[in-house]
C-alpha cells in the first residue's frame, strides 16, 4: 500500500542576516531541498537583512515505506545572490518524521 504525504512551505522570513555585500546588506534567497527529491528557490529580495519571502510551495511524496519517513529532511539554505555568483549565509535541516 502506497502512502501519500505532503509538506507545505509558506510564510518564510529571516531576521538579522549577515550582510554579504559592500553596503552591509545582502540580496538573499532561500533554496529548499526535500530529501534531494525536489528542489526550488524563492525569488531574490534585494538589499535587506530581514527578508519576507512570498512563497507557497508543496512537496508531494509517495512511498510504500512509511517507516523511512523518519529519515526524510527538508534542507533550507539562505544564500546571497551576487553578479558573479552566490555567497552562503546559513542553513538548517528540518526533520519531517511523524
N, C-alpha and C positions, 0 to 999 in steps of 0.2 A: 504494500500500500504506500502510495506516494503522498507525503505531507507537503503542503504549500505554506510558505512563510513570507512575510513582508517586513521590510524595515523602511520606515518613512523618516526622511530628514527634512526638517523645516525650522525656521526661526533661529538661524545660526548667526552668532555675533562673537566678536572678540573684544577684549579690553586691554589697554596698555601694552600694545605690541611694541617690539623693539623697532626703532627707526633704522632702516637699512639704506636710505637714500641720503644724499648730501644735506638736504634741508631738514633732516631729523624726522622725516615721516617715511612711510612705506606705501607701496601700491599692492596691498595684499589680495590674495585669493586663496580659496580652500580647494584642496584636492581630496576627493573621497575614494577610497579603495575598499570595496566589500569583498573580503576574502580572496583578493586577486581575481575575482569573478567578473566584476563590473566596476568601471571607474567613471567618474565625471568631475568636472571642475566648475566652481562658481565663476561668475564674472569678476574681473578685477575692479576694485574700488580704489580710485586714485587718491594719493596724498592724505592718508589717515592712519591713525594708530588704534582707532576704535570702530572698525567696520561692522556694518549690519548687512548681511547677505540676504537678498530676496530669493530664497531657494525653497522649492517644494519638490522633492525627488523621492521616488520609491524604488527600492531594490526588491525584486521578487525572486524567491529562491524555492526550488522544488527538490525534494530528496526523499528517498525511501529509508535513509539512515538518520532518523531524528536524533539518535544518541550522539551523532557527530556535531550537532549544532553547538555543543559546548566549546568546540574548538574554532568556531567562526568568529571573525573580528571585523570591525569597521575601523579602518585607519584614516584619520583626518590629519592632513598636513597643511600647514599655512606657509605660503611662500610669497616673496616679494617679486613682482614682475618688473623686469628691467628691459631696457632696449636691447641689451646683449644677452639676456637670459633670465635667470631667476636666482633668488637667494633664499635659503632656508630660514624660516622664522621659528617654527616649532611644530610639534605633532602630538597626537595622542592615539591610543588604541582603546576601542570600546568593545568589551566582551558582549556577545549577543545571545548567550545561552539563556534558556528559560528556566 
